[in-house]
Amino acid sequence: MAQVDARIISQFLNVNASNVSDALDRLGIEGHPQGILPVYHQGKICGPAATLKLVPAGKGSESTVSGTLRAIMKGGAGAVLVVDASENPKVNSVGGVAGSTAKHLGLVGAVTDGVVRDVDEYLQYGLPVYARGVDTRSVRGRSSCAGYGIEVELDGVRVRPGDYIFADMNGTVVIPMERVQDALKIALELKSIEERVIAAIRAGGDPVEVHEKVNYDNLLKAQQPA
């Protein structure tokens, strides 16, 4: 089961994916998979990764269905199902049965660098799913499972079991487990600075001067205090 820190997650939900991405830039961490967006919009999700690797049929060690269900059970409540579909990106990687099981067992969502289907079912039972797109084709005879609870990738970004996933309508970011506290602290700081900038401009401040005052162009440099 994933180790879920409810206090950390609740604080992450006060920022957005852009804030977290900026924090990773400050830390010099590449955690920015591109093009993985909500298939329907429902807030934001954050939690440790429950990983799964899908490959074309015949290349994996077990069926996609059994491997996916085992990955979900291994992840447990509070986790985010992370599906590496890079070797089979045009075949459904999260369907209705998997989504329903994930919701039933308390996972907070699913992300994949492939496509998904059964969006109407996710919407019905309220499971946030993030993907590159939607495709109706079944996994049957088209994909297999190469492993779960292992290191995988999302759009080339490394994801280990227990690394944190943050996703919202801006996209998806991956936070290495050993830098979660650092990323959270910086994301909250950067959000606060941007809110002050916006407030100052709305109060009549000169926009250029307001940005220069906080050294906005250099906020993401590593030497900045965090």
C-alpha positions in Angstrom: 0.0 0.0 0.0 1.2 3.5 -0.8 2.2 5.7 2.2 -0.2 8.6 2.1 0.5 11.8 4.2 -2.9 13.5 4.4 -1.4 16.7 5.8 1.0 17.1 2.8 -1.7 16.3 0.3 -4.1 18.8 1.8 -1.5 21.5 1.4 -0.7 20.5 -2.1 -4.4 21.0 -3.0 -4.0 24.7 -2.2 -1.7 25.2 -5.2 -1.9 24.2 -8.9 0.2 22.2 -11.3 1.9 25.3 -12.6 3.0 26.2 -9.0 4.4 22.7 -8.5 6.1 22.7 -11.9 7.8 26.0 -11.0 8.9 24.5 -7.7 10.5 21.6 -9.6 12.3 24.1 -11.9 13.6 25.8 -8.8 14.9 22.5 -7.5 16.4 21.5 -10.9 14.1 18.5 -11.2 12.6 17.3 -14.5 9.1 16.3 -13.6 7.0 17.8 -16.4 5.3 15.3 -18.7 3.4 17.1 -21.4 0.0 16.6 -22.9 -1.5 14.5 -20.0 -4.7 16.4 -19.3 -8.1 15.7 -17.7 -10.5 13.8 -19.9 -13.1 15.7 -18.1 -12.5 18.5 -15.5 -12.9 17.7 -11.9 -10.7 19.7 -9.6 -7.2 18.4 -8.8 -5.6 15.2 -7.5 -2.5 14.5 -5.5 -1.1 11.3 -4.1 1.7 8.7 -4.3 2.0 6.7 -7.5 0.8 3.1 -7.9 2.6 2.2 -11.1 1.7 0.0 -14.1 3.5 -0.8 -17.3 1.4 -1.8 -20.4 2.9 -3.1 -23.6 1.6 -4.7 -26.9 -0.2 -8.1 -26.6 2.3 -10.9 -26.2 5.1 -8.8 -24.9 4.0 -8.8 -21.2 4.0 -11.3 -18.5 0.2 -11.3 -17.8 -3.0 -10.0 -19.1 -3.7 -6.3 -18.9 -6.9 -6.9 -16.9 -5.2 -8.9 -14.1 -2.1 -6.7 -14.1 -4.2 -3.5 -13.8 -6.3 -4.9 -11.0 -3.2 -6.0 -9.1 -1.6 -2.6 -9.5 -4.8 -0.9 -8.1 -4.9 -3.3 -5.1 -1.2 -2.8 -4.4 -1.6 1.0 -4.5 -4.6 1.2 -2.2 -6.5 4.1 -0.8 -5.1 7.6 -1.5 -2.8 6.5 -4.4 -2.9 7.6 -8.0 -2.8 4.9 -10.6 0.0 5.7 -13.1 0.0 3.9 -16.4 3.0 3.9 -18.6 1.5 3.2 -22.1 4.4 4.6 -24.1 4.9 1.3 -26.0 1.3 1.0 -26.9 -0.1 4.5 -26.8 -3.1 4.1 -29.1 -4.8 1.4 -27.2 -7.0 2.1 -24.1 -5.0 2.0 -20.9 -7.7 2.8 -18.3 -11.2 1.6 -18.9 -14.5 1.4 -16.9 -13.8 -1.7 -14.9 -10.4 -0.5 -13.8 -11.7 2.9 -13.0 -14.6 1.5 -11.0 -12.3 -0.8 -9.0 -9.9 2.1 -8.4 -12.7 4.3 -7.1 -14.1 1.4 -4.9 -10.6 0.9 -3.3 -10.1 4.5 -2.6 -7.6 5.6 -5.3 -7.9 9.3 -6.0 -7.4 9.2 -9.7 -5.5 7.8 -12.7 -2.9 9.3 -15.1 -1.5 7.8 -18.3 0.6 8.8 -21.2 -1.8 6.8 -23.4 -5.4 7.0 -24.3 -8.5 5.9 -22.2 -12.1 5.0 -22.7 -15.4 4.8 -20.8 -15.3 8.5 -19.8 -19.0 8.5 -19.1 -18.4 5.9 -16.4 -15.6 7.9 -14.8 -18.0 10.9 -14.7 -20.7 8.8 -13.2 -18.7 7.6 -10.2 -16.4 10.6 -10.0 -12.9 9.3 -10.8 -10.6 12.0 -12.2 -8.6 10.5 -15.1 -5.8 12.3 -17.0 -4.6 11.1 -20.4 -3.5 12.1 -23.9 -6.9 11.4 -25.4 -9.8 9.0 -25.7 -10.2 5.8 -27.8 -13.0 3.2 -27.8 -10.9 0.2 -28.6 -10.6 -2.6 -26.0 -7.4 -3.9 -24.5 -8.5 -7.4 -25.4 -6.0 -8.9 -27.8 -4.2 -5.6 -28.1 -2.2 -5.1 -24.9 -0.6 -6.9 -21.9 1.0 -6.1 -18.6 4.8 -5.9 -18.3 4.7 -5.2 -14.5 3.2 -3.2 -11.7 4.8 -1.6 -8.6 7.9 -0.9 -10.7 9.6 2.1 -12.0 7.9 3.4 -15.1 7.8 6.6 -17.2 5.2 9.2 -18.1 6.2 11.0 -21.3 9.8 10.1 -20.6 9.6 11.3 -17.0 10.7 8.7 -14.4 8.0 7.6 -11.9 8.8 5.3 -9.0 6.1 3.7 -6.7 5.6 6.3 -4.0 6.7 9.4 -6.0 3.9 12.0 -5.8 1.6 12.8 -8.7 -0.1 16.2 -8.9 -2.6 16.8 -11.7 -5.2 19.4 -12.5 -6.6 21.2 -15.5 -3.2 22.6 -16.3 -1.6 19.2 -16.6 0.4 16.6 -14.7 3.6 16.8 -12.7 5.8 14.1 -11.0 7.4 14.9 -7.6 10.2 12.6 -6.5 9.3 11.2 -3.1 12.5 12.5 -1.4 11.7 16.1 -2.5 8.0 16.3 -1.7 8.4 18.6 1.3 10.8 20.9 -0.6 8.5 21.1 -3.6 5.5 21.8 -1.4 7.3 24.6 0.4 8.4 26.3 -2.8 5.1 25.9 -4.5 3.3 27.6 -1.6 5.9 30.4 -1.6 5.6 31.0 -5.4 1.8 31.0 -5.2 1.9 33.6 -2.4 4.2 35.8 -4.4 2.1 35.7 -7.5 -1.0 36.5 -5.5 0.7 39.5 -4.0 1.7 40.7 -7.5 -1.9 40.4 -8.8 -3.2 42.2 -5.7 -0.7 45.0 -6.1 -1.6 45.5 -9.7 -5.3 45.5 -8.9 -4.6 48.1 -6.2 -3.2 50.5 -8.9 0.5 49.5 -8.9 2.5 49.8 -12.1 2.6 46.2 -13.5 6.2 46.4 -14.6 7.4 47.8 -11.3 5.4 45.3 -9.3 7.0 42.4 -11.1 10.5 44.0 -10.8 10.0 44.4 -7.1 9.7 40.7 -6.6 12.4 39.9 -9.2 9.8 37.8 -11.0 12.1 36.8 -13.9 14.5 35.2 -11.5 12.1 33.5 -9.1 12.8 30.0 -10.4 16.6 30.2 -10.1 18.0 27.7 -7.7 19.9 30.3 -5.6 16.7 32.0 -4.6 15.7 31.4 -1.0 13.0 28.7 -0.7 
